[in-house]
């Protein structure tokens, strides 16, 4: 069971690790650059975060060929005997925070120039 789940999830685990590593690298660069350039780097980092999250979502959607959360929940019930619960509100909050951070970075870059 663990082998099957691990094998199917390997690509997503690798994507998540790359996502975390790139986020840490962007954070370090932003902290080291103390000029207006840091806002532009932060904008690129936010775009990377949003696009990579969307890419992982699309990969899951293409693999499941339907509603992702429902498919994963049904699969977990087949293998584990219980349905997996996914906090959709948490995903929406995460997306909102990402968009807010992107807007704040744009605002910071614009205000810094004037």
MMTF fields as JSON, N, C-alpha, C and O atoms, coordinates in Angstrom:
{
  "mmtfVersion": "1.0.0",
  "mmtfProducer": "UNKNOWN",
  "numBonds": 455,
  "numAtoms": 456,
  "numGroups": 114,
  "numChains": 1,
  "numModels": 1,
  "chainsPerModel": [1],
  "groupsPerChain": [114],
  "chainIdList": ["A"],
  "bondAtomList": [4, 2, 8, 6, 12, 10, 16, 14, 20, 18, 24, 22, 28, 26, 32, 30, 36, 34, 40, 38, 44, 42, 48, 46, 52, 50, 56, 54, 60, 58, 64, 62, 68, 66, 72, 70, 76, 74, 80, 78, 84, 82, 88, 86, 92, 90, 96, 94, 100, 98, 104, 102, 108, 106, 112, 110, 116, 114, 120, 118, 124, 122, 128, 126, 132, 130, 136, 134, 140, 138, 144, 142, 148, 146, 152, 150, 156, 154, 160, 158, 164, 162, 168, 166, 172, 170, 176, 174, 180, 178, 184, 182, 188, 186, 192, 190, 196, 194, 200, 198, 204, 202, 208, 206, 212, 210, 216, 214, 220, 218, 224, 222, 228, 226, 232, 230, 236, 234, 240, 238, 244, 242, 248, 246, 252, 250, 256, 254, 260, 258, 264, 262, 268, 266, 272, 270, 276, 274, 280, 278, 284, 282, 288, 286, 292, 290, 296, 294, 300, 298, 304, 302, 308, 306, 312, 310, 316, 314, 320, 318, 324, 322, 328, 326, 332, 330, 336, 334, 340, 338, 344, 342, 348, 346, 352, 350, 356, 354, 360, 358, 364, 362, 368, 366, 372, 370, 376, 374, 380, 378, 384, 382, 388, 386, 392, 390, 396, 394, 400, 398, 404, 402, 408, 406, 412, 410, 416, 414, 420, 418, 424, 422, 428, 426, 432, 430, 436, 434, 440, 438, 444, 442, 448, 446, 452, 450],
  "bondOrderList": [1, 1, 1, 1, 1, 1, 1, 1, 1, 1, 1, 1, 1, 1, 1, 1, 1, 1, 1, 1, 1, 1, 1, 1, 1, 1, 1, 1, 1, 1, 1, 1, 1, 1, 1, 1, 1, 1, 1, 1, 1, 1, 1, 1, 1, 1, 1, 1, 1, 1, 1, 1, 1, 1, 1, 1, 1, 1, 1, 1, 1, 1, 1, 1, 1, 1, 1, 1, 1, 1, 1, 1, 1, 1, 1, 1, 1, 1, 1, 1, 1, 1, 1, 1, 1, 1, 1, 1, 1, 1, 1, 1, 1, 1, 1, 1, 1, 1, 1, 1, 1, 1, 1, 1, 1, 1, 1, 1, 1, 1, 1, 1, 1],
  "groupList": [{"groupName": "UNK", "atomNameList": ["N", "CA", "C", "O"], "elementList": ["N", "C", "C", "O"], "formalChargeList": [0, 0, 0, 0], "bondAtomList": [1, 0, 2, 1, 3, 2], "bondOrderList": [1, 1, 2], "singleLetterCode": "X", "chemCompType": "L-PEPTIDE LINKING"}],
  "groupTypeList": [0, 0, 0, 0, 0, 0, 0, 0, 0, 0, 0, 0, 0, 0, 0, 0, 0, 0, 0, 0, 0, 0, 0, 0, 0, 0, 0, 0, 0, 0, 0, 0, 0, 0, 0, 0, 0, 0, 0, 0, 0, 0, 0, 0, 0, 0, 0, 0, 0, 0, 0, 0, 0, 0, 0, 0, 0, 0, 0, 0, 0, 0, 0, 0, 0, 0, 0, 0, 0, 0, 0, 0, 0, 0, 0, 0, 0, 0, 0, 0, 0, 0, 0, 0, 0, 0, 0, 0, 0, 0, 0, 0, 0, 0, 0, 0, 0, 0, 0, 0, 0, 0, 0, 0, 0, 0, 0, 0, 0, 0, 0, 0, 0, 0],
  "groupIdList": [1, 2, 3, 4, 5, 6, 7, 8, 9, 10, 11, 12, 13, 14, 15, 16, 17, 18, 19, 20, 21, 22, 23, 24, 25, 26, 27, 28, 29, 30, 31, 32, 33, 34, 35, 36, 37, 38, 39, 40, 41, 42, 43, 44, 45, 46, 47, 48, 49, 50, 51, 52, 53, 54, 55, 56, 57, 58, 59, 60, 61, 62, 63, 64, 65, 66, 67, 68, 69, 70, 71, 72, 73, 74, 75, 76, 77, 78, 79, 80, 81, 82, 83, 84, 85, 86, 87, 88, 89, 90, 91, 92, 93, 94, 95, 96, 97, 98, 99, 100, 101, 102, 103, 104, 105, 106, 107, 108, 109, 110, 111, 112, 113, 114],
  "secStructList": [7, 2, 2, 2, 2, 2, 2, 2, 2, 2, 2, 2, 2, 2, 2, 2, 2, 2, 2, 2, 2, 2, 2, 2, 2, 2, 2, 2, 2, 2, 2, 2, 7, 7, 1, 6, 2, 2, 2, 2, 2, 2, 2, 2, 2, 2, 2, 2, 2, 2, 2, 2, 2, 2, 2, 2, 2, 2, 2, 2, 2, 2, 2, 2, 6, 1, 7, 2, 2, 2, 2, 2, 2, 2, 2, 2, 2, 2, 2, 2, 1, 1, 7, 7, 7, 7, 7, 2, 2, 2, 2, 2, 2, 2, 2, 2, 2, 2, 2, 2, 2, 2, 2, 2, 2, 2, 2, 2, 2, 2, 2, 2, 2, 7],
  "xCoordList": [0.829, 0.0, 0.877, 0.685, 1.831, 2.71, 3.522, 3.771, 3.937, 4.717, 3.898, 4.397, 2.633, 1.763, 1.518, 1.628, 1.187, 0.938, 2.216, 2.183, 3.342, 4.616, 4.999, 5.508, 4.766, 5.106, 4.236, 4.727, 2.947, 2.045, 2.302, 2.125, 2.71, 2.889, 4.31, 4.577, 5.226, 6.628, 6.799, 7.53, 6.15, 6.306, 5.806, 6.388, 4.737, 4.186, 5.071, 5.183, 5.688, 6.618, 7.848, 8.332, 8.348, 9.495, 9.12, 9.898, 7.93, 7.478, 7.375, 7.773, 6.847, 6.71, 8.081, 8.266, 9.039, 10.387, 11.064, 11.715, 10.91, 11.464, 10.799, 11.463, 9.492, 8.726, 9.265, 9.473, 9.486, 10.0, 11.416, 11.73, 12.275, 13.653, 13.711, 14.464, 12.925, 12.917, 12.375, 12.876, 11.358, 10.807, 11.86, 11.973, 12.616, 13.672, 14.758, 15.25, 15.13, 16.149, 15.673, 16.426, 14.421, 13.873, 13.858, 14.174, 13.499, 13.457, 14.837, 14.979, 15.839, 17.209, 17.667, 18.287, 17.36, 17.739, 17.045, 17.668, 15.756, 15.004, 15.598, 15.684, 16.008, 16.604, 17.968, 18.332, 18.72, 20.048, 19.998, 20.861, 18.995, 18.87, 18.005, 16.811, 18.601, 17.881, 17.552, 17.786, 17.016, 16.668, 15.299, 14.599, 14.934, 13.652, 13.619, 12.545, 14.762, 14.849, 14.221, 13.708, 14.263, 13.689, 12.184, 11.653, 11.489, 10.054, 9.807, 8.875, 10.641, 10.479, 10.82, 10.18, 11.811, 12.148, 10.99, 10.653, 10.38, 9.23, 8.045, 7.304, 7.856, 6.77, 7.007, 6.084, 8.238, 8.578, 8.364, 7.851, 8.754, 8.575, 7.091, 6.703, 6.261, 4.82, 4.226, 3.406, 4.637, 4.144, 4.565, 3.783, 5.815, 6.281, 5.418, 5.037, 5.11, 4.313, 2.919, 2.419, 2.298, 0.947, 0.948, 0.094, 1.901, 1.949, 2.309, 1.749, 3.236, 3.603, 2.471, 2.248, 1.754, 0.583, -0.473, -1.095, -0.671, -1.618, -1.16, -1.976, 0.144, 0.681, 0.464, 0.072, 0.715, 0.482, -0.997, -1.346, -1.874, -3.312, -3.674, -4.42, -3.144, -3.45, -2.913, -3.564, -1.727, -1.171, -2.092, -2.372, -2.564, -3.482, -4.791, -5.338, -5.288, -6.563, -6.451, -7.364, -5.329, -5.159, -5.025, -5.513, -4.368, -4.184, -5.487, -5.748, -6.299, -7.541, -8.695, -9.692, -8.584, -9.609, -10.977, -11.98, -11.006, -12.268, -12.007, -10.905, -13.04, -12.85, -11.78, -11.919, -10.718, -9.547, -9.85, -9.579, -10.415, -10.613, -11.555, -11.362, -12.581, -13.514, -12.824, -13.04, -12.0, -11.284, -10.307, -10.248, -9.541, -8.597, -9.355, -8.931, -10.457, -11.262, -11.805, -11.766, -12.317, -12.834, -11.722, -11.915, -10.534, -9.394, -8.946, -8.637, -8.91, -8.505, -9.512, -9.142, -10.784, -11.791, -11.6, -11.767, -11.246, -11.012, -9.836, -9.913, -8.736, -7.532, -7.494, -7.025, -7.98, -7.844, -9.126, -9.092, -10.259, -11.531, -12.193, -13.326, -11.524, -12.122, -11.874, -10.892, -12.767, -12.617, -11.643, -11.676, -10.782, -9.877, -10.658, -11.416, -10.474, -11.152, -10.166, -9.046, -10.583, -9.719, -10.342, -11.488, -9.611, -10.142, -10.113, -9.131, -11.178, -11.245, -11.128, -10.522, -11.706, -11.606, -10.143, -9.762, -9.338, -7.914, -7.215, -6.37, -7.565, -6.972, -7.386, -6.575, -8.644, -9.105, -8.421, -8.067, -8.237, -7.534, -6.088, -5.571, -5.428, -4.054, -3.973, -3.089, -4.901, -4.913, -5.133, -4.501, -6.029, -6.277, -5.054, -4.752, -4.354, -3.137, -2.069, -1.361, -1.95, -0.97, -1.286, -0.391, -2.554, -2.942, -2.736, -2.292, -3.054, -2.844, -1.358, -0.994, -0.508, 0.939, 1.427, 2.285, 0.883, 1.267, 0.867, 1.649, -0.347, -0.821, 0.044, 0.404, 0.379, 1.219, 2.619, 3.202, 3.157, 4.47, 4.416, 5.325, 3.352, 3.193, 3.064, 3.678, 2.26, 2.076, 3.395, 3.713, 4.155, 5.454, 6.409, 7.134, 6.418, 7.305, 6.887, 7.74, 5.592, 5.118, 5.375, 5.774, 5.153, 5.357, 6.838, 7.201, 7.674, 9.117, 9.705, 10.69, 9.099, 9.621, 9.264, 9.985, 8.158, 7.768, 8.329, 8.076],
  "yCoordList": [-1.187, 0.0, 1.256, 2.143, 1.337, 2.498, 2.638, 3.751, 1.509, 1.527, 2.119, 2.941, 1.691, 2.176, 3.667, 4.41, 4.114, 5.541, 6.339, 7.402, 5.84, 6.525, 6.642, 7.678, 5.607, 5.629, 6.619, 7.335, 6.662, 7.583, 9.031, 9.941, 9.251, 10.607, 11.139, 12.294, 10.319, 10.719, 12.027, 12.905, 12.181, 13.389, 14.614, 15.692, 14.457, 15.592, 15.955, 17.126, 14.965, 15.22, 15.959, 16.897, 15.538, 16.21, 17.648, 18.568, 17.849, 19.208, 20.074, 21.239, 19.515, 20.271, 20.632, 21.741, 19.711, 20.005, 21.102, 21.987, 21.044, 22.094, 23.427, 24.462, 23.395, 24.593, 25.229, 26.441, 24.406, 24.917, 25.46, 26.528, 24.739, 25.194, 26.526, 27.419, 26.665, 27.919, 29.056, 30.178, 28.776, 29.8, 30.268, 31.465, 29.348, 29.711, 30.53, 31.512, 30.128, 30.868, 32.286, 33.244, 32.425, 33.764, 34.592, 35.781, 33.986, 34.71, 35.223, 36.371, 34.388, 34.801, 35.94, 36.899, 35.829, 36.893, 38.195, 39.256, 38.127, 39.333, 39.983, 41.209, 39.166, 39.715, 40.344, 41.321, 39.798, 40.329, 41.604, 42.47, 41.721, 42.904, 43.915, 43.693, 45.006, 46.021, 47.238, 48.369, 47.028, 48.155, 47.894, 46.957, 48.724, 48.562, 47.248, 46.7, 46.754, 45.486, 44.343, 43.386, 44.443, 43.387, 43.238, 42.133, 44.339, 44.252, 43.475, 42.674, 43.711, 42.995, 41.518, 40.665, 41.22, 39.826, 39.163, 38.014, 39.878, 39.339, 39.109, 38.143, 39.982, 39.786, 38.513, 37.726, 38.313, 37.087, 35.867, 34.847, 35.964, 34.845, 34.531, 33.363, 35.567, 35.344, 34.716, 33.801, 35.205, 34.609, 33.147, 32.298, 32.857, 31.472, 30.618, 29.504, 31.124, 30.371, 30.095, 28.974, 31.108, 30.941, 29.989, 29.106, 30.165, 29.315, 27.868, 26.944, 27.666, 26.292, 25.593, 24.399, 26.31, 25.722, 25.339, 24.282, 26.215, 25.906, 24.73, 23.917, 24.633, 23.513, 22.186, 21.198, 22.163, 20.936, 20.57, 19.397, 21.581, 21.336, 20.735, 19.759, 21.32, 20.801, 19.388, 18.554, 19.123, 17.765, 16.77, 15.699, 17.126, 16.245, 16.091, 14.991, 17.173, 17.137, 16.255, 15.485, 16.366, 15.535, 14.065, 13.189, 13.797, 12.412, 11.782, 10.608, 12.557, 12.002, 12.086, 11.381, 12.939, 13.107, 13.407, 12.806, 14.331, 14.721, 15.55, 16.062, 15.681, 16.445, 15.803, 14.664, 16.55, 16.011, 15.567, 14.427, 16.472, 16.179, 15.002, 14.185, 14.919, 13.796, 12.483, 11.47, 12.496, 11.291, 10.813, 9.622, 11.751, 11.378, 10.852, 9.881, 11.481, 11.063, 9.658, 8.836, 9.371, 8.035, 7.0, 5.878, 7.376, 6.461, 6.133, 4.981, 7.132, 6.883, 5.971, 5.163, 6.106, 5.229, 3.79, 2.851, 3.616, 2.276, 1.59, 0.41, 2.344, 1.756, 1.768, 0.813, 2.834, 2.996, 2.734, 2.554, 2.711, 2.474, 3.748, 3.693, 4.88, 6.151, 7.19, 7.114, 8.148, 9.213, 10.261, 10.628, 10.739, 11.829, 13.135, 13.349, 13.987, 15.273, 16.353, 16.406, 17.211, 18.277, 19.62, 19.881, 20.461, 21.776, 22.742, 23.459, 22.764, 23.622, 25.09, 25.889, 25.446, 26.833, 27.23, 28.364, 26.321, 26.612, 26.881, 27.772, 26.114, 26.344, 27.709, 28.405, 28.087, 29.399, 30.526, 31.551, 30.337, 31.339, 31.47, 32.582, 30.338, 30.361, 31.148, 31.987, 30.874, 31.597, 33.091, 33.91, 33.443, 34.853, 35.536, 36.676, 34.855, 35.414, 35.62, 36.627, 34.676, 34.816, 36.027, 36.791, 36.195, 37.352, 38.656, 39.646, 38.666, 39.864, 40.218, 41.388, 39.22, 39.458, 40.007, 40.888, 39.488, 39.983, 41.449, 42.257, 41.791, 43.176, 44.085, 45.184, 43.641, 44.446, 44.65, 45.722, 43.647, 43.802, 44.82, 45.637, 44.773, 45.772, 47.17, 48.121, 47.288, 48.587, 49.092, 50.274, 48.218, 48.606, 49.068, 50.045, 48.378, 48.776, 50.135, 50.969, 50.361, 51.638, 52.777, 53.865, 52.545, 53.594, 53.912, 55.046, 52.913, 53.102, 53.983, 54.688, 53.939, 54.731, 56.205, 57.072, 56.495, 57.906, 58.59, 59.776],
  "zCoordList": [0.0, 0.0, 0.0, -0.832, 0.92, 0.989, -0.29, -0.753, -0.863, -2.099, -3.249, -4.018, -3.359, -4.436, -4.288, -5.263, -3.087, -2.852, -3.069, -3.689, -2.566, -2.749, -4.205, -4.634, -4.961, -6.389, -7.155, -8.028, -6.832, -7.519, -7.11, -7.92, -5.884, -5.381, -5.571, -5.24, -6.098, -6.209, -6.974, -6.516, -8.12, -8.92, -8.161, -8.277, -7.39, -6.646, -5.458, -5.096, -4.862, -3.763, -4.296, -3.663, -5.449, -6.073, -6.422, -6.171, -7.003, -7.34, -6.087, -6.103, -5.013, -3.769, -3.192, -2.69, -3.259, -2.76, -3.585, -3.029, -4.908, -5.761, -5.44, -5.382, -5.232, -4.897, -3.617, -3.557, -2.601, -1.323, -1.489, -0.963, -2.213, -2.402, -3.143, -2.755, -4.204, -4.96, -4.106, -4.178, -3.3, -2.405, -1.399, -1.136, -0.845, 0.108, -0.586, -0.029, -1.798, -2.545, -2.84, -2.662, -3.291, -3.532, -2.254, -2.285, -1.147, 0.127, 0.517, 0.94, 0.378, 0.708, -0.206, 0.253, -1.498, -2.442, -2.083, -2.108, -1.747, -1.386, -0.14, -0.057, 0.827, 2.048, 1.791, 2.446, 0.852, 0.554, -0.279, -0.142, -1.139, -1.999, -1.266, -1.062, -0.879, -0.107, -0.952, -0.525, -2.135, -2.993, -3.61, -3.226, -4.557, -5.228, -6.003, -6.25, -6.377, -7.089, -6.291, -6.871, -4.96, -4.137, -4.357, -4.245, -4.669, -4.962, -6.242, -6.318, -7.248, -8.509, -8.362, -8.978, -7.561, -7.279, -6.546, -6.829, -5.606, -4.868, -5.793, -5.616, -6.777, -7.744, -8.546, -8.757, -8.991, -9.733, -8.843, -9.303, -7.574, -6.644, -6.453, -6.431, -6.315, -6.162, -7.407, -7.316, -8.574, -9.819, -9.927, -10.355, -9.533, -9.527, -8.601, -8.963, -7.428, -6.46, -7.009, -6.914, -7.578, -8.114, -9.307, -9.398, -10.22, -11.408, -11.083, -11.672, -10.155, -9.809, -9.068, -9.273, -8.214, -7.561, -8.587, -8.489, -9.577, -10.652, -11.492, -11.924, -11.725, -12.5, -11.779, -12.399, -10.481, -9.712, -9.755, -9.892, -9.637, -9.723, -11.084, -11.151, -12.176, -13.51, -13.708, -14.337, -13.171, -13.266, -12.582, -13.122, -11.386, -10.672, -11.437, -11.519, -11.988, -12.723, -13.969, -14.267, -14.701, -15.894, -15.515, -16.229, -14.403, -13.991, -13.509, -13.774, -12.806, -12.271, -13.258, -13.096, -14.286, -15.323, -14.723, -15.108, -13.789, -13.169, -11.935, -11.736, -11.099, -9.857, -8.985, -8.54, -8.751, -8.07, -6.651, -6.277, -5.861, -4.443, -4.247, -3.346, -5.102, -4.999, -5.351, -4.685, -6.388, -6.82, -5.739, -5.434, -5.16, -4.105, -2.891, -2.265, -2.562, -1.422, -1.632, -0.717, -2.842, -3.138, -3.14, -2.672, -3.677, -3.693, -2.273, -1.968, -1.415, -0.036, 0.663, 1.515, 0.298, 0.902, 0.431, 1.209, -0.86, -1.39, -0.698, -0.356, -0.49, 0.07, 1.599, 2.218, 2.197, 3.639, 4.409, 5.627, 3.712, 4.388, 4.903, 5.382, 4.817, 5.23, 4.145, 3.406, 4.063, 3.074, 3.585, 4.759, 2.708, 3.052, 2.964, 2.017, 3.932, 3.932, 3.525, 4.034, 2.609, 2.128, 2.463, 2.096, 3.146, 3.522, 2.339, 2.146, 1.555, 0.378, 0.788, 0.073, 1.934, 2.403, 2.617, 2.328, 3.111, 3.317, 1.993, 1.904, 0.961, -0.362, -0.915, -1.526, -0.702, -1.16, -0.392, -0.974, 0.9, 1.709, 1.244, 1.133, 0.97, 0.469, -0.838, -1.011, -1.756, -3.019, -2.822, -3.49, -1.904, -1.607, -1.03, -1.385, -0.151, 0.439, -0.633, -0.617, -1.561, -2.64, -3.515, -3.875, -3.851, -4.663, -3.909, -4.49, -2.624, -1.81, -1.747, -1.86, -1.567, -1.528, -2.864, -2.898, -3.966, -5.29, -5.45, -5.951, -5.026, -5.106, -4.234, -4.657, -3.03, -2.142, -2.718, -2.558, -3.375, -4.014, -5.149, -5.296, -5.952, -7.006, -6.402, -6.885, -5.338, -4.686, -4.104, -4.23, -3.475, -2.916, -3.996, -3.809, -5.124, -6.226, -6.782, -7.086, -6.916, -7.447, -6.471, -6.887, -5.173, -4.185, -3.976, -3.662, -4.15, -3.969, -5.082, -4.862, -6.274, -7.393, -7.237, -7.731, -6.555, -6.44, -5.226, -5.014]
}
